[in-house]
Amino acid sequence: MLSNQELKAAVPESLYLSKPEIEEKIRDFCKALEKATKDLDFIHAAKFRDEIKLLQEKV
């Protein structure tokens, strides 16, 4: 049987978010993406970009 922590990790958080919450997360990731790009941290920037794309599909 999975523990609560393992279950949380297995189920994407975005499944439980409302549309306004998803839109807020997108804005937050966009800000983080900009900062990562300015800091030349392209690995994190790519992760933020991917998260943004996934969330935009849910809106």
matplotlib code that plots the C-alpha trace (Angstrom):
import matplotlib.pyplot as plt

x = [0.0, 1.3, 1.9, 0.3, 3.6, 4.1, 0.5, 1.0, 4.1, 2.3, -0.7, 0.0, -1.0, -2.6, -5.5, -6.8, -6.4, -9.2, -8.8, -7.8, -5.2, -3.8, -3.6, -1.8, 0.7, 1.3, 2.0, 4.4, 6.2, 6.5, 8.2, 10.5, 11.3, 12.2, 14.5, 16.1, 16.8, 18.3, 20.5, 21.5, 20.1, 18.7, 18.2, 15.6, 14.2, 13.5, 11.7, 9.6, 8.7, 7.6, 5.5, 3.9, 3.0, 1.5, -0.6, -1.8, -3.2, -5.4, -6.9]
y = [0.0, 3.5, 6.0, 9.5, 10.9, 8.4, 8.9, 12.6, 12.2, 9.8, 12.1, 15.5, 18.4, 20.2, 17.6, 19.2, 22.9, 25.2, 27.2, 30.4, 28.4, 26.9, 30.4, 31.7, 28.8, 29.7, 33.3, 32.1, 29.8, 32.6, 34.8, 32.0, 31.3, 34.9, 34.9, 31.7, 32.9, 36.2, 34.2, 32.0, 28.9, 27.3, 23.9, 25.3, 27.6, 24.6, 22.8, 25.9, 26.1, 22.5, 23.0, 26.0, 24.0, 21.2, 23.7, 25.5, 22.3, 22.1, 25.6]
z = [0.0, -0.9, 1.9, 1.7, 0.6, -2.2, -3.3, -3.4, -5.6, -7.9, -8.5, -10.2, -8.1, -11.1, -11.0, -7.9, -8.8, -9.9, -13.1, -11.3, -9.3, -12.4, -14.0, -10.9, -11.1, -14.8, -13.8, -11.1, -13.4, -16.0, -13.5, -12.4, -16.1, -16.7, -13.6, -14.5, -18.1, -16.8, -14.5, -17.5, -15.7, -18.7, -17.1, -14.7, -17.4, -19.5, -16.6, -15.9, -19.7, -19.6, -16.5, -18.1, -21.2, -19.1, -17.1, -20.2, -21.6, -18.5, -18.9]

ax = plt.figure().add_subplot(projection="3d")
ax.plot(x, y, z, "-o")
ax.set_aspect("equal")
plt.show()
